[in-house]
Amino acid sequence: MGAIEVGDPHPHEHVAADAALDRSWRSSGIAHIERILLKGFSADREVDAVVRQFLTRLREHH
């Protein structure tokens, strides 16, 4: 199982919270976590590519 989290534009302020959330998700059985900042993408196709790569990793590991 996996999760994609769409983050806000100030990730450095949330590192500790993200780590705590990762631990919680992993304890719940979510093994693959991907975080993306939409601000860093110039086109929908770039977001689509990240999602496709994530789904490929999930298929390879299950």
N, C-alpha and C positions, 0 to 999 in steps of 0.2 A: 504494500500500500504506500502511497505517496501523497504529498501535498505541495501545492504551489502557493506561496504567499506573495501578494502584491504589496510592496512596502511604500512608505512615504518617502519624500525626498531628503530626509535627514537621518540616514541609517546609523551614523556614528553615535547618535544620541540613544539608540535602542539596542546596542550590542548585548548588554546584560539581559535585557528583557527577551531578546531573540534567543539567547542561549537557554534561558529558563523555559521558553516555549518549546524549543527543540527537545529538551529533556522530557517534557510532558508529552509531546507527540510521540517520541520514541517509546516511552513507557506504555503508550496506548497502541503500539504496534505499527506506527508509521515510520518506515525505515528510510525513505527517500524524501528529502525536503529541498525545495528550490525556492530561492527568494529572488524576485525581480523588482526593479524600480522602473516603472513605466516612463519616468522622466528621461531615462537613458536610451530610449528607443525612438528612432525617427519615423518609423513606419510600422503598421500593423503586421507586415510580413516578418519583421524582426521578432516581434513577440510570438508570432506563430512558430517561427523556427525554434525558439527556446522551448516552447510547449512541446513541439514534436520531439526534440532531443530528450526532454524529460520523460515523455511517454516511451520512447525507445529504451531508455535506461531501465524503466520499470519492467518492460517486457523481457529485457535481457536478464534481469535478476529475479524473475519469478517463474 
